[in-house]
Amino acid sequence: MRNFSLTRRGMLGATAGLSALTLGACGTAGPGSSSGDGGSASYWSLSGEPNETIYEDSVDAFNEGDQGQIELTFFQNDAYKQKIRTAIGAGEAPTIIYGWGGGGLRTYAEESQVEDVTAWLEEEADYKNRFVESVWDAATVDEKIYALPQGATQPIILFHNKTVLEDIGAEAPETWDELLDVIEKANSAGVAPISLAGQSRWTSMMWLEYLLDRVGGPDVFARIAAGDSEAWLDDSVIAMGEKVEELLEASAFVDGFESMAADSNTDQALMWTDQAALMLHGGWTFGSMKASGGDFVQSGRLGFGPFPTIEGGKGELTNLVGNPCNYLSLSSAASDEEKEVAKAFLKEGAMSDQVAADLIASGSVPVIMGQDDALAASEDAEYLQWVYSSLQEAPAFTQSWDQALQPTEAENLLVNIEQLFLGTLTAEQFAENMAAGKGA
């Protein structure tokens, strides 16, 4: 089980190798089953700052009380997605399952692998009402709730390096022609037009999500997510793929993007070292660029804005794609004692007022109500208020495709995306593969 990386502060230490070997058989019989005051529960989450420290602090604060102990393990993003599917399928999931809602959650719910928490939330109405109403859609399957909101809202944002754009004589693009102008000027100046960690595949998917929205509007993917496989053959899907081909022909992406992984943050580093003009990425990267990029964010060199419109397209400039937030579910395989400890943590620790304050301080917009004053008072007020207003004004917010789709279709999607961006699939072949339900 050495195909993933993890850290667990205060627990793994020098025994990390042994822990990595044994985690495959842990789940509810592993870390979450140890004894302690009030019992204990296990919780798997994603590594990476600033959220890693925020979530670890929330666990530490809860563990100082008398309602039980939460034992927290961190995994890198790409490794976690494979690890959690395997663990859930084997009945060895942690008590608290970190996820993204949508199609993956539907699969777990239909297989009775995660708890229906609808009745519990009815009893805990004050807790439920703390959250922005829109976050519950991706947590709901057949009118029942199977996950609880976690963290900050995560729209996909077109970031830009103000210094690079000024040096090459370009502006942040709001139309397709303006985007092509940035690409041409950046290449002529010897800097990367667009930073992209293409090896991770879901990073390339962000481009498709916005391109399809801008060409065909949000309804095309809504049909796909609802199970209409023929919608993959829509003319706007073909046009989306042709726009990717146009970007590849224009050398839009940084050299070697196919071998860059998002987990290494190399794509972000190209932005903060003034080696790239643009980067399309999740809003969570603002915090990591602030934490790791020296004075890049603090100096005002990082800019942000909407994805460009495409002439003749149906999608509006204000439409968003991404994830409303992350979600936490309870494993059905957990014991009653573990579930009670987990519920106590979810109610009082996972999204406490302190967590909300820490998220804002890190450069994120938490998905709980009543944060207007805190956002306005933040040193990142310009960015945070822009994100918040964008959420309020967006006519449509399409969930990330690999989370909205069922896991098998999502994996086929990522395989085909990789080949499309490598130039080994045409736009038509991509659409035909997806409609047929097969990988490249």
N, C-alpha and C positions, 0 to 999 in steps of 0.2 A: 504493500500500500504506500509506495513512495512516489506516486505520481501526483502529489499535491504538496503545497506548502502551508504551514500553519504556525501560529504562535498562540500561546495561552499564558498570559502573564501571571507569574506567581504560582503556576501549576506545572508547566512543562519543564522549563529550565533545562538542566542538563539531561533530562530524560525525554527530550523531544522525539528522538528517534524511536524509542520504545513506545511512546504514546501514539506516534503515527502508525506503528505497526498494529496496535491494538484497537484503534478507533473503529476499524471496520466492523468489529463485533460489539461495539459499545451500545449506542442508542440508549434506550431506557434501562438496559441492564448494565450500562457502563457508568459514565461520570454522574448521571443523574440519580443513581441508586444508592450513593453513599449516605451514611447516617449523619444526623446533625440536628440541632434544635429546629423543630418544626418540619423536618424532612428536607429533601433537596430535589432539584430538577436540573436537567442539562439544557444548554442553549447554544446553538451553533450560529455564528454570524460571520460577516465578511471583514477581513483585515483591511488596513489602509486608513491613513489619517485624513481628516480629523475625527471621523466617526468612530474609529476603533477606540480611541481614548474616551470619547463621550460615552459610548456604550459600556465600556469597562468600568468607568466611574459610576454609572447608574447601577451596575451589578454590585460593586463594592458598597455603595450606599445602602442598598437593600439588604445585603448580607450582614450589615452591622445591626440590623433589627432582629426581631425574634419570630419572624414568619417563615423561616427556612433559609436554605442556601441555594443560590443559583451558580452553577459551574459552567463557565463560559469558554468556548473554544472558537478561535478565529481561523478562517480559511481564505485563501485568495479566491477572487470572483470565479474565474473559469473552472478551477478545480472543484469549488464548492458545488457548482451546478451538477456535475457528474456525481459527486460524492453523495449529495442529498437524495438524488433520484434512486441511487442504489440502496441507500440506507432505508428509505421509506418503503421501497419495494420488498425489502427483506424483513420488514417489521422491526428494524433496529434504529429508528430515527431518534433524534434527541427529543426531549419533552417539548421544547419550543423550537419551531421550525421557521427559519428566516426565508422569506420568499417575495414574490412580485405580484401575486394574485393572478387573475386572468385564466388562461387556458390550463396552465400547470396546476393551479388550485382546483379547477373544475375536475381534472383527472383524479387528484387526491380525494376530493369530496365524493366523487362517484364510486370510488373504490373503498369508501369509509375509512380512509387512512388519516384523516384529520377530523377534529371535533367540530360539530355544529355548535356555535356559541350564541345563537340567536336568543335563546331563552335567558342565558346568563346576562346578555347585554340589556334585555328588557328589565332585569332586576337591577342593573347598574346603569340606569339611564343617565345619571349625571356624568359618568365616565364616557359613555357613548357620545353624548352631546358636546363634549369638549372638542370634537374633531370637525374639520370642514366636511360638509355633507357629501361633496363629490367623491371623497376617497372611498366611500363604501361600495360603489359599483363594482370595482375590481375585486372586492372581497366577498362578493355575493354570488351564490350558485343556486339557481332555481328558487330565488327569494329567501334563501337561508344564508346566514353569514358564517364563514369558515375561517376568517382571518381578521386580525386587528391592525390598524394603521401603525406604522413605525417610521420615525425619522422625518425627513423633509420632502417636499414636493420636488420632482425631478424632470422638468421639461428639458428637451434637447435644445441647445442654444448654439448659435453661430458666434463663437468667440473670435476676436481679432486682436492683433498686436498693433496698437496705434502707432508705435515708432516705425515699424516696418512699413505700414501703409503710407505714412507720411514720407518715408525715404524713397519709396518707389512711385510716389505721386498718384496714389489711389485712395479711394474712400471705401468704407464698409458697404458691401453690396446689398441692395434691396431688390434688384431685378437680376434675371439670368444674364443679360448682356453685361451688367456691371460686374457680376461674378467672373465672367470670361475675361473682362478687362483686367481685374486683379490678377488672374492667373497669368495672362500674357506679360504684364508688367513685372510680376514677381520672378518669372522665369528669366526675363531679360536682365534683371538685376542680380541673378544668381542666388536667390533665396527660394525656399520651398513655398509654393502658393498655398498648399493645404497640408496640414499635418494629419496623418491618419495611421492608426495602429491596426492595419488590415488583417494581421494574423489572427486577431481575436474575433473576426467576422461580424459580431454584433455591432462593432463600431462602423463598419461599412453599411450595415443595415440601416443606420440612422439616416444615411443619405437617401436610401430607397424610400424610407418612410415619408420624408419631406417631399421628395420628388413626386411620388404618387399623389400625395395630398395636393401639391401645387398644380399638377396636371389635371387630375381627375376629381379632386375634392375628397372629403373624408368618407363619402358613401361607398366608394369602391372597396376599400379595405374592410369597411363595416360588413359588406356582403361576404367577403372572404372569411372574416372572423366568425360569421354566423353559420359557416359550413358550406357556402356556395363555391365549390372548387372551380366552376366555370368562370367565376369572376376573375381568376388569374389570367384569362384570355382577353380581358377587356383591353380595348385600344390604348387606354391610359397606362396600363401595365407595360405594354410594348414601348410606348413613348418614354416611360420611366427608364427602362433598360437602355434605350437609345441615348438618353441624357448621360448615363454612366459611360457609354461608349464615347460620347463627345468629350467627357472629362478625361478619360484615359488618352484619347487622341491628342488632347491639349496638354498632356503631362501635368495634370492638375495636382496630383498627389506627390508627396515627398518621395525621392528615390529610395527604394527598399521598403516601401510601406507594407509590402506583402509579408515581411519577416518581423515586423514590429508588433509587440504585444501590449495591450492596454495595461496589464498588471504591472509592467515595469515603469509606467508613466513616461516613457520616452517621447510619446506624442506631445504630452504637456510640456516636457522639458524643451522641445523645439520652440514652443511659444515663448517661454520665459527667458530663453537665451537669444531671442530675436532672430531665430533661424527660419521662422515660418510666419506667414501672414494671417492665415485663418485656421480654425479648428472647429469642426462640428462635434459637440460632445455633450454629455449630460451636465446638468447644472451643478451636480456634486463636485465637478472638477474645479469650480471656483474655489472651494475650500481647500482642496489639495494643492492648487497652484499658490494660494495664499500661504499655506503652511510650508511648502517646499521650494517655492520659486524666488527666494530672496525677497527683494523689494518690488517684484514685478507687479503684483496687485496693488500694494501700498503706494507705489509711485504713480499710479494711474495709467500705466501703459497697457493694461488689459481692457479691451472694449468688448461689447456684447450687443447682440441685436437679433432680429428675426431672420428666418431663412427666406431667401429671395423668392419673389413671385416669378412665374413663367408666363410669358405673353400668350394669351389665348386659353390659359388654364383656368380651372374652376376654383382652385384653392385660394383662400384669402391669406394675406400677409400675416394676419393675427392668429391663424390656426396653429395649434401646437401638437407636437408628438412627444412621447416619452412615458414616464411612469408617474401616476398621481403621488405615489410614495412607495415605500417598502411595506411588507406585511409580516406579521408573526402569527403562526398557527399552532395549535396544540395537537400533538401526536395522539391518535386514538389508541396506540399501543402503550401509552404511558399508564402508570398506576394511578389510582385515585389520589394518593398522597402527592405524587409528583404534579398532577394537574392542579391541585389546590395551591401548592407552592408557586407554580407557574402563573396561575390566575392572580395571586397576590402581587407578584412582581409586575405582571402586565398592567394591573390596575394602578399600582402606586409607584412603580419604578421605571418602567420602560419608556414612558413618555411623560415624566414628571415635569414640573415647572422648571427644575434645574436643567433637565435635558433640553427643553425648549430654549432656554437662555443660552446654553452651550452651543446649540445648533446655530442660533442667530450669530453668536460671537464667531463661529467658524465660517460664516458666509452662506448660510442656508435658511430657507423659509420653512419652519415647522408647520405640520398640518393640523395644528390646533387653533381654536378660535382665540380672538382677543389679543393678537400679537402686533397690532398696528403701531402702538406707541413704541414698543421695543424695536421694531424694524426701523422706525424713523430715527431712533436714538443711536442706532448702530453705526460704527465707523464704515460699514459697507452699505449704508442706507440707499445710495443711488442704485446699486445692483439689486439689493433685496426688494426694494419697493418696485423696481421695474419688473422683477419676476412676479411679485404679488399682483401687480396691476395687469400683467400679461395673462395670468390665470383668470382674473376676473373678466377680462375682455375677450378671451378666446371663444370664438363661435364653436370650435370643436377642439377636443384634446384626445387624440388617438393614442391608445396604449401601445407601448413597444410591441412590435409584431411577435418576437420570440416569446413574449409573456402572454400575449392575447391568444395565441394559437395553442392547440394541443401539443404536447411534447414531441411526438413523432413528426408532425408536420413542421414544427419549429426547427427540428434538426435538419430535415430536408431543406428547409428554407436557408439555413446557414451554410449548408454544403453548396447549394446553388449560388448563393451570394458570393462565396469565395471564388467560385469559378467565373462568375460574371465579372468580378473585379480583377481577376487574373487575365481576362480577355480570352478565355478558352470556351466561353458560352456566349452566344449571341442573345440579344434581347428576346427574340422569338423563342429560342431554345429554353431560356430561363422560364418564360411564361408557360411553355408547353410542359416542362418538367414539373412545375408547381401544380398545374392543373391535373397532371397524371399522378401526383403524389409520389414522386420519386426524386432521389438525389441525382446529382450531376453524373 
